[in-house]
Amino acid sequence: MRLFIAIELPTEIKRELGKLRTSIPGVRWAPPEQIHLTLAFLGDVDEETTGRLTAQLAGIRENTFKLYCGNIGCFPDRHRPLVIWIGVKPEPGLRRLAAAVQQSALYAGILMEERPFSPHLTLARLKLPATAELSAFLDRMSGKNLEPFSVREFTLFQSRLTSQGAEHIPVRRYPLTDTGSEVLC
């Protein structure tokens, strides 16, 4: 099974992200209903390891927290964009949750990428070099902020690749403890 662990976004946030979509040559927008905050991408995981992973994830004890996001950018950078993203403030609760998720995956026997955690929401992927339309979009979106949202759980997802793109199927949801802190972007 191809797996990843993420924070799902509230419907109203997904709706707002969908409104940002505009026609830009070479840009393939992510379907709003599939936009999420990835905590860990695990890749292909066998059934036995998935069982160990679900048990490890169930042991995570972190508090709820609020996320604020809004700054827009590109990976690797604006001059050679491959991905358009919205940044998420890396508050302590989010950092602790991401670290606990990655530690759980390691304890379950899943080797993780050594890339540092960079919290963001992927809006689109690009096939062509940057265009004037992309620059204008990034300039227009600069300083735009989304409403803050509470994170009350994280989810283990299966990702099925289809001819229409990836399909994200929740495998199991893990609640957080109902106290928390706020985060500002």
Backbone as CSV, one residue per row, in Angstrom:
resi,resn,N_x,N_y,N_z,CA_x,CA_y,CA_z,C_x,C_y,C_z
1,MET,0.834,-1.172,0.000,0.000,0.000,0.000,0.888,1.248,0.000
2,ARG,0.554,2.228,-0.827,1.280,3.507,-0.863,0.650,4.416,0.192
3,LEU,1.433,4.815,1.214,0.877,5.522,2.366,1.542,6.878,2.608
4,PHE,0.758,7.757,3.227,1.290,9.001,3.765,0.452,9.402,4.965
5,ILE,1.000,10.266,5.800,0.318,10.737,7.006,0.181,12.244,6.866
6,ALA,-1.037,12.745,7.116,-1.282,14.167,6.864,-2.343,14.734,7.788
7,ILE,-2.410,16.053,7.782,-3.482,16.784,8.445,-4.463,17.187,7.347
8,GLU,-5.705,16.754,7.503,-6.740,17.170,6.561,-7.159,18.602,6.875
9,LEU,-7.565,19.313,5.849,-7.998,20.695,6.017,-9.514,20.756,6.144
10,PRO,-10.024,21.739,6.883,-11.473,21.923,6.946,-12.039,22.246,5.559
11,THR,-13.269,21.873,5.334,-13.928,22.088,4.047,-13.863,23.543,3.617
12,GLU,-14.086,24.477,4.545,-14.087,25.894,4.169,-12.708,26.356,3.698
13,ILE,-11.635,25.797,4.251,-10.284,26.140,3.803,-10.054,25.575,2.401
14,LYS,-10.482,24.348,2.171,-10.349,23.751,0.836,-11.110,24.576,-0.195
15,ARG,-12.288,25.040,0.180,-13.099,25.867,-0.713,-12.350,27.162,-1.067
16,GLU,-11.746,27.803,-0.064,-10.983,29.036,-0.306,-9.779,28.766,-1.210
17,LEU,-9.112,27.653,-0.999,-7.968,27.307,-1.839,-8.410,27.061,-3.280
18,GLY,-9.578,26.460,-3.456,-10.118,26.234,-4.796,-10.377,27.534,-5.538
19,LYS,-10.721,28.587,-4.818,-10.981,29.891,-5.437,-9.712,30.550,-5.960
20,LEU,-8.553,30.087,-5.519,-7.289,30.664,-5.974,-6.896,30.196,-7.374
21,ARG,-7.498,29.114,-7.811,-7.141,28.525,-9.104,-7.442,29.501,-10.237
22,THR,-6.489,29.611,-11.148,-6.644,30.477,-12.307,-5.917,29.833,-13.481
23,SER,-6.201,30.279,-14.660,-5.590,29.691,-15.848,-4.182,30.251,-16.050
24,ILE,-3.209,29.364,-15.883,-1.805,29.708,-16.107,-1.209,28.575,-16.945
25,PRO,-0.642,28.894,-18.109,-0.072,27.837,-18.955,0.934,26.978,-18.188
26,GLY,0.805,25.652,-18.340,1.744,24.722,-17.729,1.500,24.397,-16.276
27,VAL,0.456,24.981,-15.668,0.171,24.747,-14.255,-0.946,23.713,-14.130
28,ARG,-0.693,22.682,-13.317,-1.695,21.650,-13.026,-2.084,21.807,-11.559
29,TRP,-3.285,22.340,-11.327,-3.764,22.620,-9.972,-4.177,21.338,-9.264
30,ALA,-3.868,21.253,-7.991,-4.325,20.122,-7.162,-5.827,20.282,-6.937
31,PRO,-6.580,19.198,-6.991,-8.006,19.297,-6.657,-8.133,19.787,-5.211
32,PRO,-8.950,20.813,-4.956,-9.049,21.364,-3.599,-9.366,20.318,-2.532
33,GLU,-10.193,19.337,-2.876,-10.582,18.328,-1.878,-9.408,17.441,-1.471
34,GLN,-8.313,17.469,-2.240,-7.164,16.630,-1.907,-6.004,17.407,-1.282
35,ILE,-6.141,18.705,-1.119,-5.056,19.483,-0.524,-4.994,19.177,0.972
36,HIS,-3.802,18.912,1.462,-3.580,18.511,2.857,-2.185,18.959,3.280
37,LEU,-1.903,18.845,4.549,-0.576,19.151,5.081,0.112,17.822,5.383
38,THR,1.065,17.449,4.556,1.766,16.178,4.723,2.715,16.240,5.917
39,LEU,2.570,15.266,6.804,3.485,15.113,7.934,4.610,14.151,7.585
40,ALA,4.293,13.121,6.798,5.292,12.132,6.378,4.773,11.368,5.178
41,PHE,5.601,11.262,4.137,5.289,10.388,3.004,6.049,9.094,3.226
42,LEU,5.336,7.966,3.196,5.950,6.681,3.547,6.254,5.808,2.335
43,GLY,5.556,6.022,1.234,5.757,5.184,0.057,5.043,3.853,0.216
44,ASP,5.532,2.835,-0.487,4.904,1.511,-0.445,5.251,0.798,0.858
45,VAL,4.212,0.362,1.561,4.369,-0.286,2.863,3.561,-1.582,2.847
46,ASP,4.182,-2.688,3.271,3.468,-3.967,3.292,2.461,-4.010,4.449
47,GLU,1.591,-5.007,4.423,0.496,-5.117,5.388,0.985,-5.280,6.826
48,GLU,2.008,-6.101,7.029,2.526,-6.317,8.384,3.102,-5.024,8.967
49,THR,3.873,-4.306,8.161,4.450,-3.038,8.612,3.358,-2.002,8.855
50,THR,2.329,-2.008,8.025,1.200,-1.088,8.218,0.534,-1.354,9.564
51,GLY,0.416,-2.600,9.951,-0.150,-2.943,11.261,0.692,-2.386,12.396
52,ARG,2.007,-2.524,12.285,2.898,-1.960,13.313,2.786,-0.434,13.336
53,LEU,2.688,0.156,12.159,2.589,1.612,12.055,1.310,2.129,12.717
54,THR,0.178,1.502,12.447,-1.074,1.983,13.034,-1.024,1.903,14.560
55,ALA,-0.380,0.880,15.087,-0.240,0.762,16.545,0.665,1.869,17.091
56,GLN,1.750,2.155,16.398,2.659,3.222,16.833,1.967,4.588,16.793
57,LEU,1.245,4.854,15.712,0.562,6.147,15.576,-0.510,6.331,16.649
58,ALA,-1.158,5.238,17.040,-2.197,5.314,18.078,-1.615,5.739,19.424
59,GLY,-0.322,5.570,19.599,0.320,5.941,20.854,0.748,7.401,20.932
60,ILE,0.565,8.155,19.857,0.966,9.570,19.867,0.012,10.362,20.748
61,ARG,0.576,11.146,21.661,-0.207,11.988,22.571,0.241,13.435,22.393
62,GLU,-0.407,14.150,21.537,-0.123,15.569,21.306,-1.412,16.352,21.464
63,ASN,-1.271,17.625,21.799,-2.418,18.506,21.975,-2.905,19.076,20.646
64,THR,-4.184,19.465,20.621,-4.705,20.188,19.474,-3.978,21.529,19.388
65,PHE,-3.988,22.120,18.219,-3.366,23.430,18.024,-4.032,24.106,16.836
66,LYS,-3.803,25.402,16.704,-4.333,26.144,15.560,-3.208,26.413,14.578
67,LEU,-3.559,26.372,13.300,-2.604,26.717,12.259,-3.064,27.965,11.521
68,TYR,-2.102,28.800,11.229,-2.314,29.972,10.400,-1.396,29.826,9.199
69,CYS,-1.905,30.131,8.037,-1.077,30.018,6.846,-1.434,31.120,5.861
70,GLY,-0.577,31.302,4.883,-0.889,32.336,3.929,0.208,32.728,2.976
71,ASN,1.482,32.731,3.395,2.515,33.145,2.443,2.598,32.149,1.303
72,ILE,2.732,32.647,0.097,2.743,31.792,-1.088,4.148,31.769,-1.663
73,GLY,4.527,30.634,-2.220,5.866,30.522,-2.780,5.963,29.383,-3.763
74,CYS,7.179,29.094,-4.172,7.448,28.033,-5.150,8.646,27.210,-4.696
75,PHE,8.619,25.934,-5.012,9.791,25.072,-4.855,10.355,24.835,-6.240
76,PRO,11.636,24.808,-6.494,12.664,25.158,-5.527,12.727,26.663,-5.275
77,ASP,12.353,27.493,-6.264,12.277,28.936,-6.041,11.417,29.554,-7.138
78,ARG,11.210,30.852,-7.044,10.317,31.551,-7.975,10.878,31.600,-9.402
79,HIS,12.169,31.485,-9.559,12.785,31.563,-10.883,12.766,30.224,-11.623
80,ARG,12.634,29.128,-10.874,12.567,27.785,-11.464,11.453,26.992,-10.783
81,PRO,10.212,27.478,-10.860,9.132,26.854,-10.084,8.721,25.482,-10.627
82,LEU,8.616,24.539,-9.701,8.070,23.216,-10.016,6.779,22.983,-9.233
83,VAL,6.674,23.646,-8.079,5.516,23.505,-7.198,5.127,24.886,-6.679
84,ILE,3.824,25.170,-6.661,3.304,26.375,-6.017,2.714,25.923,-4.688
85,TRP,3.068,26.617,-3.597,2.618,26.214,-2.264,2.188,27.412,-1.443
86,ILE,1.430,27.114,-0.390,1.104,28.098,0.643,1.786,27.614,1.912
87,GLY,2.525,28.504,2.544,3.268,28.152,3.740,2.381,28.047,4.964
88,VAL,2.833,27.250,5.906,2.155,27.045,7.187,3.163,27.353,8.278
89,LYS,2.751,28.166,9.239,3.643,28.530,10.347,4.058,27.265,11.099
90,PRO,5.342,27.017,11.215,5.815,25.795,11.887,5.815,25.937,13.407
91,GLU,4.621,26.001,13.992,4.507,26.181,15.442,4.958,24.935,16.196
92,PRO,5.274,25.073,17.481,5.815,23.946,18.246,4.929,22.694,18.231
93,GLY,3.613,22.845,18.328,2.727,21.676,18.305,2.816,20.919,16.996
94,LEU,2.906,21.648,15.896,3.041,21.013,14.580,4.390,20.309,14.469
95,ARG,5.436,20.956,14.916,6.773,20.332,14.877,6.811,19.055,15.723
96,ARG,6.211,19.117,16.929,6.194,17.921,17.791,5.397,16.800,17.140
97,LEU,4.255,17.136,16.551,3.432,16.113,15.896,4.192,15.487,14.731
98,ALA,4.811,16.300,13.887,5.568,15.765,12.747,6.709,14.863,13.222
99,ALA,7.404,15.286,14.275,8.504,14.465,14.809,7.975,13.150,15.378
100,ALA,6.835,13.197,16.083,6.246,11.978,16.659,5.790,11.024,15.552
101,VAL,5.235,11.567,14.491,4.798,10.747,13.354,6.011,10.084,12.705
102,GLN,7.065,10.839,12.481,8.251,10.277,11.853,8.916,9.231,12.750
103,GLN,8.936,9.485,14.054,9.497,8.510,14.993,8.672,7.229,14.990
104,SER,7.352,7.364,14.941,6.463,6.192,14.889,6.730,5.360,13.641
105,ALA,6.934,6.033,12.520,7.227,5.319,11.272,8.556,4.563,11.397
106,LEU,9.551,5.201,11.987,10.844,4.526,12.175,10.708,3.309,13.083
107,TYR,9.961,3.451,14.197,9.743,2.322,15.109,8.991,1.189,14.420
108,ALA,8.159,1.530,13.443,7.420,0.492,12.710,8.286,-0.167,11.643
109,GLY,9.501,0.366,11.436,10.411,-0.230,10.463,10.389,0.434,9.100
110,ILE,9.894,1.657,9.017,9.827,2.386,7.750,10.950,3.418,7.724
111,LEU,11.807,3.328,6.733,12.886,4.299,6.588,12.308,5.593,6.032
112,MET,12.667,6.698,6.659,12.134,8.002,6.269,13.176,8.789,5.487
113,GLU,12.670,9.725,4.634,13.565,10.654,3.957,14.264,11.498,5.011
114,GLU,15.455,11.934,4.733,16.172,12.765,5.690,15.968,14.250,5.414
115,ARG,15.028,14.572,4.511,14.723,15.965,4.197,14.027,16.602,5.397
116,PRO,14.409,17.839,5.758,13.763,18.473,6.915,12.289,18.763,6.641
117,PHE,11.486,18.738,7.696,10.056,19.006,7.605,9.845,20.461,7.202
118,SER,9.105,20.684,6.127,8.823,22.033,5.613,7.311,22.152,5.432
119,PRO,6.593,22.609,6.462,5.129,22.601,6.402,4.573,23.536,5.335
120,HIS,3.780,22.965,4.436,3.172,23.729,3.347,1.990,22.962,2.776
121,LEU,1.173,23.672,2.014,0.053,23.082,1.286,0.380,23.201,-0.198
122,THR,0.488,22.087,-0.901,0.785,22.123,-2.332,-0.475,22.484,-3.094
123,LEU,-0.395,23.598,-3.845,-1.532,24.054,-4.647,-1.466,23.557,-6.079
124,ALA,-0.248,23.500,-6.637,-0.127,23.159,-8.055,1.278,22.674,-8.364
125,ARG,1.386,21.995,-9.498,2.677,21.564,-10.030,2.809,22.178,-11.415
126,LEU,4.050,22.456,-11.814,4.304,23.108,-13.092,5.096,22.205,-14.017
127,LYS,4.752,22.262,-15.290,5.485,21.506,-16.304,6.385,22.419,-17.124
128,LEU,6.026,23.696,-17.220,6.755,24.644,-18.054,7.501,25.643,-17.193
129,PRO,8.481,26.345,-17.794,9.162,27.401,-17.038,8.181,28.496,-16.620
130,ALA,8.601,29.333,-15.683,7.769,30.429,-15.181,7.315,31.331,-16.324
131,THR,6.124,31.846,-16.189,5.553,32.748,-17.190,5.154,34.046,-16.522
132,ALA,4.815,35.019,-17.348,4.336,36.301,-16.823,3.061,36.087,-16.019
133,GLU,2.203,35.165,-16.455,0.954,34.885,-15.733,1.231,34.337,-14.334
134,LEU,2.242,33.477,-14.212,2.598,32.932,-12.905,3.144,34.035,-12.003
135,SER,4.026,34.872,-12.521,4.569,35.970,-11.724,3.457,36.895,-11.242
136,ALA,2.517,37.209,-12.137,1.399,38.081,-11.765,0.553,37.421,-10.675
137,PHE,0.322,36.109,-10.794,-0.449,35.370,-9.785,0.257,35.430,-8.436
138,LEU,1.541,35.144,-8.407,2.296,35.152,-7.150,2.291,36.543,-6.522
139,ASP,2.442,37.577,-7.344,2.403,38.949,-6.833,1.026,39.274,-6.250
140,ARG,-0.023,38.866,-6.948,-1.400,39.120,-6.503,-1.699,38.395,-5.187
141,MET,-1.150,37.213,-5.001,-1.429,36.399,-3.813,-0.538,36.762,-2.628
142,SER,0.508,37.532,-2.875,1.421,37.917,-1.802,0.646,38.632,-0.694
143,GLY,0.817,38.159,0.511,0.144,38.766,1.664,-1.262,38.262,1.912
144,LYS,-1.794,37.421,1.019,-3.136,36.867,1.228,-3.059,35.786,2.304
145,ASN,-3.951,35.851,3.269,-3.953,34.873,4.354,-5.262,34.108,4.392
146,LEU,-5.191,32.875,4.810,-6.381,32.055,5.025,-6.825,32.195,6.472
147,GLU,-8.053,31.860,6.730,-8.539,31.837,8.106,-7.782,30.762,8.882
148,PRO,-7.489,31.008,10.153,-6.831,29.968,10.954,-7.769,28.783,11.130
149,PHE,-7.201,27.622,11.368,-8.025,26.447,11.623,-7.405,25.595,12.722
150,SER,-8.269,24.894,13.428,-7.837,24.015,14.514,-7.485,22.646,13.966
151,VAL,-6.388,22.114,14.447,-5.983,20.747,14.101,-6.374,19.872,15.280
152,ARG,-7.302,18.966,15.051,-7.826,18.095,16.103,-7.483,16.623,15.877
153,GLU,-6.905,16.327,14.689,-6.541,14.944,14.375,-5.556,14.932,13.218
154,PHE,-4.938,13.784,13.017,-4.137,13.541,11.825,-4.593,12.204,11.265
155,THR,-4.260,11.954,10.005,-4.831,10.815,9.294,-3.752,10.040,8.546
156,LEU,-3.848,8.717,8.613,-3.049,7.834,7.770,-3.846,7.631,6.492
157,PHE,-3.247,7.952,5.346,-3.909,7.835,4.047,-3.241,6.784,3.186
158,GLN,-4.058,6.145,2.364,-3.551,5.352,1.259,-3.667,6.229,0.020
159,SER,-2.663,6.205,-0.822,-2.686,6.967,-2.066,-2.709,5.974,-3.221
160,ARG,-3.814,5.963,-3.956,-3.937,5.088,-5.129,-3.739,5.932,-6.370
161,LEU,-2.813,5.506,-7.213,-2.563,6.221,-8.458,-3.529,5.706,-9.523
162,THR,-4.271,6.645,-10.127,-5.218,6.304,-11.185,-4.898,7.137,-12.418
163,SER,-5.581,6.860,-13.517,-5.354,7.638,-14.739,-5.807,9.085,-14.572
164,GLN,-6.692,9.361,-13.609,-7.143,10.727,-13.336,-6.286,11.413,-12.266
165,GLY,-5.294,10.743,-11.755,-4.447,11.298,-10.701,-4.536,10.451,-9.447
166,ALA,-3.940,10.936,-8.381,-3.926,10.189,-7.121,-5.276,10.305,-6.413
167,GLU,-5.689,9.197,-5.822,-6.901,9.153,-4.999,-6.440,8.924,-3.563
168,HIS,-6.846,9.808,-2.637,-6.433,9.701,-1.242,-7.556,9.103,-0.417
169,ILE,-7.276,7.959,0.194,-8.280,7.216,0.956,-7.863,7.162,2.422
170,PRO,-8.664,7.733,3.328,-8.318,7.642,4.745,-8.305,6.186,5.210
171,VAL,-7.233,5.778,5.872,-7.113,4.432,6.429,-7.522,4.467,7.900
172,ARG,-6.996,5.477,8.626,-7.324,5.615,10.042,-7.046,7.047,10.491
173,ARG,-7.931,7.552,11.345,-7.779,8.899,11.907,-7.328,8.774,13.355
174,TYR,-6.475,9.715,13.771,-5.916,9.705,15.118,-6.216,11.049,15.785
175,PRO,-7.031,11.051,16.840,-7.386,12.318,17.499,-6.237,12.864,18.340
176,LEU,-6.232,14.185,18.474,-5.300,14.866,19.361,-6.043,15.242,20.631
177,THR,-5.324,15.569,21.691,-5.922,15.979,22.955,-6.478,17.387,22.797
178,ASP,-7.639,17.672,23.381,-8.338,18.938,23.141,-7.868,20.099,24.018
179,THR,-6.617,20.501,23.833,-6.071,21.755,24.362,-5.075,22.211,23.316
180,GLY,-4.591,23.406,23.388,-3.635,23.769,22.361,-3.171,25.187,22.388
181,SER,-2.489,25.553,21.332,-1.915,26.881,21.211,-2.211,27.427,19.826
182,GLU,-1.974,28.721,19.639,-2.200,29.348,18.342,-0.887,29.552,17.623
183,VAL,-0.983,29.629,16.319,0.171,29.816,15.455,-0.115,30.970,14.518
184,LEU,0.854,31.792,14.246,0.668,32.904,13.318,1.634,32.795,12.164
185,CYS,1.166,33.071,10.925,2.062,33.114,9.764,2.581,34.511,9.583
